[in-house]
Amino acid sequence: MLLQVKSVSKHFAGLVAVNDVSFDVRQAEILSIVGPNGAGKSVLFGLISGMLRPTYGQVFLQGEEITGLKPHRVAERGIARTFQTTALFDQLRVVDNLAIGYRLRTTGGFWSTLFHGRRWKEDKDRTTAQVTETLQFIGLANKAFHFVSTLSQAEQKRLSIGVALISQPKIILLDEPTGGLIVEDTDQITDLIQKIHEQKKITVCLIEHKMRMVMGLADRIIVLNFGSVIAEGTPAEISRNPQVIEAYLGAGSNA
């Protein structure tokens, strides 16, 4: 198992946002976490990525406990994430955002940077190569020197994924990567996720509300409702699960 979440809970002033959640993420799979609004999905990503500290429970990456580590320490160990609202530097260019995303994989310190030493040059060359490759991979090579504020919503979504990807993660957590996009743009993001999975061999865990996309993309699905796991299985199994149908459609509904 690549990632293990064990009995994780998160309380906010008496409100239980995540309640005793346990699951594993396997190497090189696409796992989707779904559930109604307010089910605790984004809070769960916050607990895994270090943005939030669990009230109870533990998180392990490749057998090493990462519970409560600062976000940059979690990222260094190989977990990258995106957010529902794109967290980009919109007054910087596309290339600048990608270069910042690669910063945690560079080795040069203050003095090397100040005096343009050997490590600075090595870091600069590696960063340039990685940025160029990532631009091609996410389909934004023609927008490399555009300011982020001039990009469309779909392009900003692709760039957000690129910033996560360039950090060379073992697993990417994608929080609603197609939220607010039209069908054509959704299909392009879906293709990009497939490409990351197939060509980069990176494990993907995503939160999504577009069930048609999830059913065609995910190897496995976990369903949350009111902060708890109510179902886990393949897309076919989830589509027939009575608890899932009730959570989405209400009691008495038919699949």
N, C-alpha and C positions, 0 to 999 in steps of 0.2 A: 504494500500500500504506500502511496506517495504522501497522502495527507490523511490524518486521523483526527476527528473531532469527537471528544469523549465527554458525554454528560454535561454539555455546556449550557449554562443559563445566564441570563442578563436581566437584572431588575433595575428599573428606574423609579425611584421614590415610591415603591410599592407596586408599580406596574411591571408585570412579567412579560418582557418583550420576546425573550427566547427561553424555552422551558425544557431543560434536560434533553438537549438534542445531541444525538450521536450518529455519525456516519463516516464512511471511508471514501476517499477518492483514489481510484486506481491509476497507475501509470499509463499515460497516453490515451485516456478515455475522454469523452465529452460528457460531462455530468451537468444536468440542468436542475436548478432548484426553482420550483414554481409554487404558487399559492395566491390566494386573494390579497388585495391591498391590506397592509397592516399585519401580515402574517409573520413578520420578523425576518424576512429574507435579507434586507440590506443590513440590519443589525448583525445578523450572522456573519456576513462578509466583513463587517467592521471588527468583529471578534477574532476572525481568522487573520486579518491583515494587520492587527495591532492598533487600529484606530480606537478600539474600545477594549477594555479589560473585562473578562468574564467575572460575574459574581461567583459562579461555581464552574468547575469543569476544567478540562485541559485540551490543548491543541498540539499536535505533533506533526512535524515535517520530516519524512524519512527516518522516523524513530526518534528524532531529537525534539524535546519539548520547546515550543516557542511561545507558550502562554504568557501574555502580558508583555512581550518584548515591544520596544518602540517600533513604529512603522518602518523606519529606515533599516532597522536590524532585521525585521521580517523580510523586507525587500532584498537585502543582501543575501539572505539564505535561499531566495528563489521564488518568492510569492509576489506577483505583480497584480494590480487591480485597476479597473476603471470605475467611474461613478455614473449615476443616473444623469446628473448634469455634468457636462464635460469640464474637467478640471485642468484647463490649459492656460498658458500665459498668452492672452489674446492680443497683447500689444507687442509681442515678439513674433518672429517669422516661424514658419513650419520647421526649418532646419534647426533653429535655436531650441525649440521645444524638444525635438528629438535628441539634440546634443545634451540637454539637461537630463533627459531620461537615461542617457548612457553614463552619466557622471559617476554613479556608484560602482561602475566597473573600471574606472580609471585608478591609477596608483600614485600619480604625482601629488606632491604636497605644496604648501605655500611657497617655499623658497624656489623649488623647481619651476613653478609657474611664474614667479616674479622675475627670475633670471633666464627664463626660456631654456632650461636645462634639458638633458637627455630624456628624462622621463616625461617632461612636458611635450617634447617633440613626438615621442612614442605614443603618448595619449592622444595628441592631436591627430596623428596619422590613423590610429585605430578608430577614433571617433568619426573622422571623415568617412572612412570606409564603411563603418556601421550605419551611419546616417544615410549614405548613398544607397546601400543595399536595402535598408528599411523603407526608404522613399519608393523604390521600385516595387517592393513587396506589397505595400499598402495602396499603391496606385496614385501616389501624390507627387511623383517626380516633376511633373509640369507645374506644381504649385510650391516648389521647394522654398522659394524666396518671397512668397506671399505672406502677408501678415495674417495671423489666425483669425482676426476679426473679419477678414474679407471672405473666409471660407463658408460654404454652405453647411447646414447642420449635419448632413451625411458625411461631408468631408471632415468635419471636426470629430465625428464619431470614429472615422477611420484613423485620424491622427491620434486620438486618445488610445486606440488599440496599438498603434505604432509606438507610442511612448512607453506603454507597458511592455511591448514585445522587445524593444531595443535593450531593455535592462537584462535580457537573457535569462528569463525566469524558467523555473521548472513547471510552474503552474500559473495560469492567468485566470483571475476572477473578473468576469465581465458582468457589470450590473446594468441590466437592460440596454444592451448595445444597440438595439434597434428602436428604442423608445422614441415616439414622435415622428418616425420616418414613414414615407409612403412605401407601397409594395415594391416598387423597382429598387429603391435604396435598401430596403430590408433584404431583398434577394442578394444584393451586392455584399452587404455585411455578412450574411450567411455564408456566401462563397469564401469570403476572407477568413472566417472562422474555420471553415473546412480546410482551407489552405494552410493555416497555422497548424492545425492538427495533423494533416497528412505530410506536409513538407518539412515543417519545423519539429515535428514529433513532440509538441508541447501539450501538456494536459490542460484542458479547458473546463472551467466550472462557470456556468452562467446563470444569471437570474433573468427570466423572460416572462412576459405576459402573452406573447403571441404563440398560442398553443400549436397552430399548424407548423410554424417554424420549429418549435421545440420537438414536436413529434418526428419531424423529418431529419433532425440534426443530432439529437442526443442519443448516446448509447444507453444511458440510464437516467431516471428522473426521481427526484425526491420532492415530495409535496409537504409543504408546511401549512398549518392553519392554527391561528391563535398561538403562535410561537412554538408549536410542537409538530413533530413528524407524524403525519397520518398515513403515509404510504410511501413505498419505495419499490421500484421495479423498472422493467423495460417500458418503452412507450406503449406497446400493445397492452401490457398488464395495467398500466396506469389508466389508459383510456376506458377500461372496463371496471375499474375499482369503484364500488358504491360510495365509499367515504369521500373520494375525490369528486365524484359527480354531485354529491350533496353539498360539499364545500363550495363548489362553483355555481351550482344551479339551484340549490335549496332542496329540502327534504321532499320526497315524493316524485322527483324528476326521473326521467328515463334517459339512458345514454343515447 
